[in-house]
Amino acid sequence: MSGEADLGDSPAPGDGPARDERPAQSGRAAPDEAPALDGVIHHPTRLTLVAFLSACDEAEFAAVRDGCRVSDSVLSKNASALEAAGYLHVRKGHVGKRPRTWLSLTPAGRQALTRHLAALQDLVDAARGAASSVGA
């Protein structure tokens, strides 16, 4: 199973993330407030896309599609959502006579990924702490 059938079913960025999925406003949350998961990049395909692009300055659409193992339409839809959120830059041009599209993370996209990963790590740390306190 490719997993592509249900990848575009989450709300669009304009619909706003759920209350507990609001993006953090700064690089780190206040000591008494855990960093929030980012509703835009929490979606599995968008998280895969952002993680893939975090490893490079820019990548051609086909390379991202193949690296993320999604179809053109799934990549296009999710890239549009990330671009609307300000996390992705799309550059179009030509190589010879062939049109090409390149994708890159914006600084805001890189910061959002960092905050999101910190929030995920906090969840892991909290789960480990809870497990050790109950003797699991």
Salt bridges, closest charged atoms under 4 A:
GLU58 OE1 - ARG91 NH2 2.87
ASP66 OD1 - ARG65 NE 2.96
ASP72 OD1 - ARG65 NH1 2.86
